[in-house]
Amino acid sequence: MKRIILPVVAVVSVTARSLHKRNHSAHPMFRFHNCRRLFLLFLIHAPIGLAHADGESPAFGHSSVLKVAVPRSGGQVIQSIIEPRPGCGLVKSGTGILVIAPELKVTGIITVEQGVLDLSQCKPAPGLRFNLAEGAGLKLPAGRAIPCDALFFSDEKQAAGTWGGKGSVAAKAADFESPCIAGGTLVVKDTGISARERWKRMKYGFFVHYVNDGNGHTTLNIDGSPTSAGADYIADSFDAAGFAEDIASMGVEYLIFTAWHSNFHPLFNSAAVERVPAHERPRIKTPKTDMLGRMVAAVRAKGVRVLFYSHPGQQLYWGEDWNRFMEDIYGEMMDRYDIDGFYVDENDPGGNSDRNINFHRIERAVRWRKPDAVMIQNFYGNLYAFDAGIGESGPAGPNFSPDIAWTMPNAYAQVISKTWSAQVLKVPTPTPAATRSPEGIFRATVLGAGSCVEGGGWAWAAGPYPGNGKWTDAATGQTKFVGRWEEGVLEAMQKAGAYIAPIAESIKNTYPSTSWRPQGSIGDLTWGVATRSTDEKIEYIHVLKPQAGDTLTLPPPDDGKSFANARLLPGGKAVKLAQTPAGIVLTLPTGERWNPLDTVIAMDVTGKGTFRSRNVRADDPSVIFGTREVFNDNATQPGGAGWIEYHGNWPGQARDGGEYNSDIHYTASDGDAFTIHFNGTGVMMVGNGLGVIDFSLDGKPVKRVNMNASGNRPHVVGIDLTGLPNGKHELRGVKVGGPYVQVDMFRVYNPAGGNWKRSGASNSIRTTDRNEDFVQIDFAGTAVQFIAPQGPDRGTIEVFLDGQSVRTINQYHGTRMMASPLVTLTNLPPGRHTLCLVKKRGGFMDVEAFRVFNP
């Protein structure tokens, strides 16, 4: 194998103490210079092997980002930086100034997290890409236009065009300007959307487990026999071209594929494994070939986007070595593969994996290489350092109803076979394996398109067998093609894709409507859902429930839009449209009937509503700060600060689905009841779905709640009452329907508690470090925003609107950012509403302001 040595110098500022701690002093390639009382460290990168055969080590070192720290504002360093290999990036941190001269050549991302990167004396190579954190600076050669392939501000992709510093637009020297830029201008070429933006537009995906981990998730052979030959067998027998053909035939927009599940058995020949301590390496079974590379190349050639599923939380060993290895392995995957991002699994139903895993380092390792990467995570109450959660439901009994779906703000992964990976034998006698009908998959996908604001929609899950789908019958010696998937799985996805294809413009590459917001399951809808085109020019009405007669009456659009030119999809037959202040009436063409699965009507948007808004700062008297006290379902000691009485037969049960303290109480008998005694201004009852409950407060009926609207899932809010007189109260719930009522926990609102303090330059921000502290605002309007800064030491916030949990958001960001809208809730009925945000995880939660909107 040939080795090519490319010169590179990375400049790092460190102290003598940090050198000793990191044990760098013995490295023969370090030399020291003293400059203005700073120790400056020059590291010549070691040769990097470039592989020429599939079985050799990959051509990617695990440290492909040059990290440069200039910690003091007075320190300046001048040095050329030339990449050691194509794709290498540069990260500048520290508040000091880094001057690069006379040459800069890196084709990876140049990230400036702090301080200033000064290129005013430099000849930058063409095609640079910059990611500038808020408050950081980039100084360019004066009067020069520097070609730039892509520009990001705090990981957010910016528009193509010419970018300059303050005043450059007024001087007609630039199309856009930023305080981060000084000197010359950047001419940005990239006109494509960001990966995160693309994720928000995608609604139909597929999730594949193809693994050999020895923990019960192992992929089996087509005849049900174990794949005991290990990683090389799993990798070598994978039919990448045939697999890609199958995925394309489903019509999906994206694929999530397992890089590794548990115990770290990856399906690629990783160079980062060299970082694993020698005594642990025998436990990692990596194949000699790069199966993931073959898979990605084949699937991307079909136009399908790819994300990797991974599981950092099932450690082979603990501590800094594992965290460093995870940083390396995620960086290596970003270096090697054309993927949009990661689905990261959770290992702790309590959401405490950050006790052992440094998710910030994983997130930064990814964003240093792809600032707009999608970072989603199996959600158990803590978003760590990621963008959004993704729900999942594992194997279930077959249910072929077309109406098994519910609205959700986040993506959702659901198994449509016996388990996540292929385990149902197909030969010699085919055994049915599909557990969902094509119609159910299709209608659920439509519902997700109309409700999933965070992107992704539904990711339907199943795994292929090893091999190319051919099987030799031992009895006859005949070889025949029987397929790569369990019986019925591919066929269900292909038929669902065929349902989507004629109306794809109304599902794929769309956003949920802001004119009509659905809630609950398909059974709860009065007519269906709506989506909108990304350019806001077309609204798509999905009638999932056929109407009596040939007309559909819609309420007035919540966002005040006006419409014209309605037509059916597919075909374009004209639909009569009449819009008045009372709503919209749509009439089918003569001879047309409602499609029992989905009738799609496209309408042109001819006008948008206008809204007035007002800003409510954190120190406004209408904003209430307090804390929530949490009580488990077994808090049955009478007379305590909060306690619960059970009336009837309520067994306790240990659970592992993310329930609070991993337990519940439940009853199957109508008439059984519970009473929550509390002292405060509000109470929330939380359980799992399935039951119907009549609630009363202090002896007076409140309302009946169907907790089955979201399916049998944890964290379903039964009722959330706030604004009560501060004092003692009793909340009673009586089971009146459904198979079970399941009580998990309850929370009591205490407006006098919490650990809220004033912070910020003018004490205008409220900050707390206590989980379950809340901020609440009552307002009259049809939309509301929560505005706050972000940073590496911020975390997860749960959002409640009118007593229902509607979103989980992350105040985390890899670099510090000034205040911006973190969540916007629209489509609210005119009138009064209550917005409550609760700190769940992370170091701090900040509150700066709210913005309330009215038509």
N, C-alpha and C positions, 0 to 999 in steps of 0.2 A: 504494500500500500504506500503510495506516494505521500510525502508530507510537504506542504508549502508553508514557508515562514513569511508572514507579512509583518512589517514593523508597526507597532502601535505604542503610544505612550499615553497612559491615563494619569491624571494629576489628582492626588488625593491629599487633603490636609488632615493631619491627625496629630495627636499629642504623644509624647513619649510614653505616657501611662497606657494609652490605648494600644500602642504598638506592643507593649509588653503583654497586655491582657490577651491580645489576639495571636501572640506568638509568631509575629511576622519577622522579628529581628534576625532569625536564623536563615531567612530566605536569601539565597545568593544573588537574587536579581533586584534587591532593594539598595538604593543609595540615598543619602540624606543631604539636604542643603538647609542652611539656616537663613531665613529671610524675614526681617521685621518681627522677630521673635516667634515666627510660625515654623513648625516643622513641616516641610514639604516633601511628599513622598512620590517618587517616580517609579511606576511599575511597568516594566516591559512585559507584555503578555507572552505567555509560553506558546510554542507552536501548536496549531490546531490541526488535527488530522482531517483530511478530506477523503471520504470513503469513495470507492469506485466499484464496489460489489455489494449486492444486497445483503450478504451474510456478514459483512465487516461492520466495524463500529460506525455509527452514523456521523455525518459531517457537521455535527453541531456540538460545540462545547456547552456545558451547562451554565457558564457565566458569560453570556453574550451581551451584557449591558455594562458599559464603562461607567462606574459611579464616581463622581467627583464632588468632594465636599470642601467648601471654603467657608469656614465657620465664622470668620470675623469680617466686619464690614470694611475694614481698612486693608485687608489682604488682597493683593492682585498677583496672579500667576499668568505667565505667558508661555504657551507651549502648543505646538501642533498636535492635532489628534487625527490619526488615520486609522480607519477600522481594520481589525484583524481578519474580518471576513464579511462578505455581503450580508446586510441585514443587521449589523451591529448597531446598537443605540448608545445614547449618552444621557446620563442623569446628573444634573447640577443641583446640589442642595447646599444648605448653609447660607447665611445672610451676606456673605462676602461677594466680591466681584471676581469672576473668572474671565480672563482675557485670553482668547485663543488667536494665535498668529504663528506663522503666516497662512496656515492651511487647516481646514476642517473638512473631513470626508467621512461621514457615516451615513448609511442608507437606512438605518433603523430610526426610531423616534428620538428626537432631541427633547428631553424633558427638563424644564427649568422649574424646580419646586420652590426655591427660595433665591433671594439675591438677584444678581444680574449676570447674564451671559453676554460678554462683550465681544462682538465680532467686527468691531469698527476697523481693526487693523488686519482683518482676515480676508482671504479669498475663499469664500464658501464654495463647496462643490455643488453642482446643479442637483436639483431633486431632493433637497432637504425637507424634513417634516418636523414641525415644532409643536410641542405641547407646553403651554405657558400657564402656570398656576396663578391664581389671583394674587396680586401684589408682587409677583416676580417680574423681571425685566429682561428684554432682549434689545441690545444696542447693535444696530446695523451700520454698515459703511455709509457715511453721509452721501446723499444724492444718488445712491445706487438702488436699482430695483433687483432684488434677489429672487430668482426662481424658487418656488416652494411647492412641493407636491401636495401637501395637506397642512392645515393649521387647526390646532385645538386650543381652547381655553379651558383649563381645569377639566380636562378629559372630554369636553364637548366639542364636536366638530363644527367648524365655521364655514361660512359660504365662500365659494370661489370668487376671485376678484383681487384687487390691489388693496393691501392693508398697510396703514401707516400709523404714526403716533398722533397725539392730540393736535388738532388744527389742520391735519392733512386733508381732510375732506373739504373743509372750507377753502383751502388753498388749491383745490382740485388736483391734488397729487395722489389721491387714493379714493377708492369707493367706500371703504370702511376704515374705522380707526379704533385704536385701543390704547389705554395708558400703559400697557405692557410693552409697547413698541416705541423705539426712539431711533433717530438717525434716518436711515433710508426706508425702503418699503419692501414688503413681501408680495410677490405675485403668485397667488394661490391657484393651482390648476384643478384640484379634485372637486368635481361637481356631484359626486355620488352621496347618497344618504349615509348616515352613520350606522354601524351595526346595531346599536341600541334602538335607533329610530326604526330600522327595518324590523327588529323584533316586535316592536309595538304594533306594526302593521300586519304581522303574520298571525294566522289563527288556526292553521291546520297542520299538525306535525305528527311525527312518529318517533317513538322512544324504544331503543333496542338495548337489551341486556344480552351480551354474548361473552360469557365469562367461564373461567375455570378456577374458582377460588377455594373449593373444598369446604365451604360453609353452608351448603344447602342451596346455593344459588347457581350451581354448576349447570352449564349447558349440556344436554345429553345428545347422543347420536339419534339418527332418524328412526332406529329400531328400539329406542329407549335404553340402550346400553350406555354405560358411563364413558366419558372422555378421559379415561385415566392416563392417557399418554402424555398429558400435560400441555404446557404453554406452546411448545413447538407444533404439536398436533392441531391445537385450536387455531393457531395462526396460519399454518401452512395449508390447512384444508379449507380455509375460508375462500369462497368464490366471490371476489370483489366485483367483477364485471356482472355476474348474474344477480348479485345482491343489489347493485345499483339499478339494474333493469327493473327489479321488483319494486324498489322504493319509488322509482319514477312512475311506475304503473299505478301506484296509489294516488298520485296527483298531489302529494304533500308539498308544503312550502319549505319545511325544514326537517332535519333528522337530528335527534340526540342519540349519540352512540357511546357505549360504556368504554372509557379508557381503562378503568379498573373499578372493581366494587369493593371487596374487603381483602384485608391482608396483603394488599399491593401486589397483584399479579397483572401487570400491564400487558397490553397486546402490541408492544413495539420495543425495539432494541434500544433501550434508553442509555444515553451517555451519562445522565445525571445519577444513575445507579452507582457510579464510581464514588459518589459522596457517601454512600451507605457504609457504616462501620463494618470492618471485615468480618466480625463475628456474627453480624446480622445478615450479611449478603446471601448466605445459602437459603434463607427463607424466601427470597424474592425470585420467582421463576419467570424470567423474561425470555421471550422467544428470540431466536437468532435473526429473524427477519422483521421488517416493519409492516405488520398487517394493517395498522391504523393508517399508515401512509397510502397503502394501496386502496383502502376503503374510501378515504377522503377524496383522493384523486378521481376515483370512479364515480362517486356520488356527486361531487361538484361538477363533473363534466356533464351531468344531467340537469344542471341548473338548480339543484337543491342545496340549500344552506346547511351547514353542519355545526353542531355544538357537541362538546364532550361532557359526558357524565363522569364524575370522579368522587372519591370518598377519602378525604384527608384525615377524617376523624377516627379511623380504625388503625391505630398506630402499631407498627411492629416493635417500636422502641419509643422512648419518651424523651422530652426535653429539647434543648437547642439543636441537637443533631437532626431530629425529625423536622423541626420547623425550617431549618436551613435546607434540608432535602426537599421539603414541599415547595419552598420558594424556587429551588432549582428546577424541579420537575414541571411545575406550571410554566415557568419561563421557557423551558425546553419545548414544551408542546406548542406554545405560541410561536416559537422560532420555526418549528418544523412544519406546521400544518396550516392550511387555509381554512380556519374555523372562525366562527363568529363569537365564540365565548364558551362558558362553562355552566353546567348544572352541578352544583356542589351539594353532596348529601350531608345530612345531619346524623350524628351518632348518639345524641342525648335527647330523649323526649322532653327533658326539662329545659332545653335550649342553653346548656352550659358548656358546650364544646370549646368555647374560647378560654376555658381554664387551662387547656392543654395545647390548643392550636392557635397560632398567631395568624388570624385571617387577614389582618392588615398587610402582612408581608406577602401573602398569596395575592391579594388584590393589587398591590403595587407592582409585584413581579409581572402580572398580566398587563396592567395598564401602561407600564413602561414600554411595552412592546406593541400594544394595541389599545390606545386610550379609550376607544369607544366600544371595547369588548362587552358583551352581554355577560353579566354575573348574576345568575339566579340560584336559589338555594331551597332545598327541601325545608319547609318552614315549620318550626315548633316554637314559635314565639320570639325568636331572636334572629335578626337579619345580619348580625355580625358586620361584615364590610361589603355587603353585596347590594345589588340594585333592588331586587324584589324577590318575594317568595314564589314557590311553585308547590301546589298541593299535590298529593298523590293518594290513590287508593289501590291496594293490592288485589290479590286474587279474590274473586267472589263467585257465587254460583251463577249459572247461565241466566240471563234475563234479556229477552229479545224484544221487550217493549220499545217502541220508538220514542218514549217520553221520559227516559232516565237521564235527566240533566238539570243543572241549576245554574243560575247566574253567578259570576265570580269576577272580582277585579283582577285576579292574577291567573297565570297559566295553571293548568291542572293535568297531571299525568294519570292515566287510568289503564290498568291491565285489561286486555280483551281476550286473555287466554287463562290457562290454569295458574300460571305464575309468570314472573318477569322474564325468565329465559325459557327456551324450548325444553320441555320435559315430558310432553305427551307423545308417546310413540305413534308413528304413522304407518309403519309396515310391520308385519305382512298385512294386517287388517287396519284400514284407516280408522282412527279414533277421533270423533269430533272434539275439537278443542276451543273453538271460538265461543265466547260468552256474551258477545254483543252483536246485535243485528246491524247490517249496513244502514238501515233506516235510523236506528238509534244513534249510530256514530254520526251520520249526516246531520240530524236535527240538533244533537248536542253541539256539533261544530258551529252551526248557525247561531245557537244561543250564546256560545262563547264569543263569536264575532260581534254580537250585539251588546256584550257586557264587559269583556276583558280589556280594561283600560291600560293595564301594564304590559300587555302583549303576550303572544304565544298561543292563546286559546287552549285547545285540547291537544295534548300529546298522547296519542293512543299507543299502547305499549305491548310488545311481544318480541320474542327473539327467534332467530333462525337456527336451524341445525348446522353443524359443520358439513362441509362437502358441497357439491354442485347440484344436489337434488336428485342425483341418479342412485338407483338401488338395484342390486342384483339379487334376484330371488334364488335362494339356495336350492329350492326344490326343483326349479326348472332351468336354472342357469341363465335365465333371461334378464337382461338389464333394461330398465325403463326409467323414465324421468317421472318422479313423484312429487317434486317440488322441494323448496328449501324451508318451508314453514309448516307449522302444525296445521292439521286439517281444518280448513275453513277460515284461517286467519287472513291470509293474503286475499282470498276471494271477498271477504267482508270489507277490507280496506279498498280494494279495487272498485267494488260496487258503490261504496260511499263516495269515492273520488269521482265516479261517473255521475252521481247525483250532483256533485258540486260543479263539475266542469261547465255545464251550460250557463250557470249563474255565477261563475267564479269571480267576476268583477265586483259582485256584491258581498263577497266573503273574504277573499284573499286581498292583501294590500289595502285594507280598510281600517277605519276607526269605528268604535261604537258611536252611535248617534248621541248628540247633545240635545236633540229635540224631544226624544222619548227615552226614558231610562227604565229598563225592566228590573224586576226584583222577584226572587224566589225561583221555583222550578217551572218547567213547561206547564204543569198543571195549574200554576198560579196566574199565568198570563191570561189576559182577556182576548188578545189577538196574536201577539208575537213580539218581535224585536225589530230594531232599525239599526242600520249601519250607514256610514257616510264615506265618500271618497276622500282620499288624502288631500285633494286640492279644494275640498269643501264645495264642489260644484254640483254634486249629485247626492241625494238621500235615497237609501234603499229600504223599502218596507218589506219585511219578511212575515207573511201571514202564516203562522204555524198552526193556527186554529181556524179551520174553515168557518166562514160566517153564514148566517141564515140569509138567503137571498143572494143578490149579486153586488151588494154594497158593503163597504167597510167605513165605519165612522171613527175617526181618530180625535182625541182631545187636542186642544191648541198646542202647538210646539212650545216647549218650555223655554227655548232660546229665542223665540220671536221670529223665526225664519218664515219666509214666504216661498211658495213652490208653484211650479207650472210644468206643463208637458209631461204628464205621467204616462208610463208605458210598461207593458209586461216584459219580464225577462224569463226565458229568451224570446226572441222573435220581434219584440218592439211594438206589438199591437197597442194602439192608443187606449189609455184608461181615462175615463172622465174624472176630472178633478174639480172640486168646488171647495174653496177655502174662505171661511168667514171667521169673525172673532170667536165664534162658538166652537170651531174646530175644522176638520178636513173630512170631506166625504169623497171616497174613491169608488167608482162604479166600473165593474168589469165590462169588457166588450161583449156584444151580443154573441151568445153561443159559448162563451168561456165559462168554466167552472173553477172553483177553488181547488188547487192541488192539495191532496190530503197531507203531503209532506211539507211543502213550503211553496207558497205563491209569492213571487218577488215582483214588486212594483218599483220602478225607478222614477224619481221625480227630480227635475232640475231646480236648483236653489236660485231663486230670483232676488232674494233680499234677506239680510240678516238683521236681527233685532238690535236695538241700541240699549245700553245699560248705564245706569248711574252707579257710582261706587263711592264708598267712604272708608277711610283708614281708621282702624281702632288700635291704638298702641297698647303695649303690655301694661302700662301704668294707668290705663283708663279704668275708672271705677266699675264699669260693666264687666271687666275681665276678672274672674274669680280664680284664685289659686288655692290648692289644698292637697290632700292626700287621700288615698283609698286604702282602707284596712282590709286585708284578705283573710278569709276564713274558709277552711276546708269543709267538705261535706260531712266529716265526722266531728265537727265542733259542736258536740252535743252536751257540754257541761252547762247546766242551767245557771243563769245569773252572771255569766261571763260578759265580756265587752261585746261579744257577738256569739250567738249560739243558734242551733237549729234543732227543732223537734220534728220527729217523724211520727205520723199517725197511720197505722196499718202495717203492711208487710214490706219492709225496705231492707233487703240484704245489702251488705257491702261487697264490693268486688275490686280486686286489684286489676289495673289496666295498664296498657303499654302504648297508648295511642297519642300521648302528649297531654293527658289529663293532669290537672293540678294534683301534686303529690301522688300521682299514679294510682288513683282509686276513684270510685264512684259509689253512690247508693242508687238503687233502682227499684221500681215497682211495675208490675204488670196489671194491677187491679185498679179499675176505675173507682173513684171515691177515696183512694189513699191520698194522703196530703202531707205537706210539710209546712212548718212555720218558722220563719227567720226572724229572730229578735235582734234589733240593732238600735244604735244610738248615733244619729247623724242627720244629714240633709238629703240622703239618697241611698239607694241600694240597687245592686245588680245581681241577678241570679244567673248562673252559667251552668250548662249541662251539655250532654250529647243529644243529638237530634232523635226523633221518632215519636215523641208524645205530644198530646194536646193538653194544655194546662189552663185552668181558670184561676186568675190571680185576683187577690183582694188585698187592700192596704188598710190597716187599722179597722178592720171589720167592714169596709165598703168595697164593693166590686170595682175592679179596675179594667181588665180586659181579658179576653181569651186569646191564647197564643198557640199556634201550631209550630212546634219546634222541629217538625219533620220537613219544613220547607227547604232546608239545606242538606237533607240526607242524614244518615247515621254518622255524624262527625263530631269530634270534640270541639269545645270552645264556642258552642252555640249559645247566644245570649237569649235567655227566656224573657227577661224584662229588665229594664234599666230606668229607674225612677230617680229623678233629681229635682231640686228646687223645693224640697219638703221643709217644714219648720224644723229647726235644729232641736232634736230631742229624741225621745224613745218612740219606736214604731214597731209594728209587726207586719211582715209580708207573708201571706198565706198562698200556697199553690195547691190546687186539687187536680188530680189526673182525671180527665173526662174523655180521653180518646187516644188512639194510637196504640201500638204494641207495648211500648214502655215509656215511662218518664225516668230520666237519668239525671241526677243531681251531682254536679262536680264540685262547685264551690260558690261562694258569694262574696261580694265586695261592698263595703260600707263607705260612703263619702263623708269626709270630715273636713269642712272648709277652713278650720282653724289649724290644721296640721300641715305637715310637709316640711321641706328644707329649702324653700325658695329664698333666693337672695338676689340682690340687684348687682348687675355687672355691666360691662361695656364702657365706652369712653364717657358717656354722659349718664351712666346708670339707667339707661333706657331699656336694658334687656333684663329679663328675669331668668335665673338659672337654678337648677336643682341637680343634685347628685343622688337623689333617693328614688329607687324604683317604686312605682305606684303613685307618685305625686302626679297631680293632674292640673290642667288649666281648662277653664270652661268659659264660653261666651254664649249668651242668649242674644239672638238677633232676628230681625225681620228682613227677609230677602230671598232671592231665588238662587244665589250662588255665594260661596264663601271660600276664601283662601287663608291658609296658615303660612306666615312669613317668618323665617328664622335663618340664622347663619348655620354653616355646617363645618365639620372638621374631623380629624382622626380620632378624637376622644369623645365623639358623640355617638348615639346609637339608635335603638329601635323605639318607635312611638306607635301606639295603637290609637286609631282615630274612630271616634264614636259620633254618630249623627242621630239626634232624636232617639237616643237610647239603643241604637244598633251599631255594632262594630262593622265599619264599612271599608276599612283600609288599614294596612300596616305600612308605615313609611320609615325611611332611614335618614336620620340626621347626620349619619356618618358620611364623610368624604375624605379621600386620601390626602388632600391638602385643604388648608383652611379657606373658606369662602364667606364673603359677605352675605347679608340676608337676601333671600330670594323665596318665591313661593315653593313650598315643599309639597303641598297638596292643594288641589282645587276641586271642590265639589259643586257640581252644577245640577240643573234639572230639578231644583227644589220647588215644591209647591209654594205659591205665594203665601206669606204668613210668617209666624214665629217659629224659630228652630233653635236647637241647642247643639253646639259643637263642643265636644270634650276630647282633649288629647291627653294621653296617659304615658308617662315614661315607663318603658318596660325593661330595657337593657342599655348598656353602654355607660361611659363615665359620667356624662352630663346631658341635660336637655335644656335648650335655650328657647325663649319665646321673645320675639321682638314686636310682632303686630299681627293683625288680622285685616282682611279687606272683605267688605260685604257689598254685594251687587244687587241691584233692583232694575227691572226693565224701565 
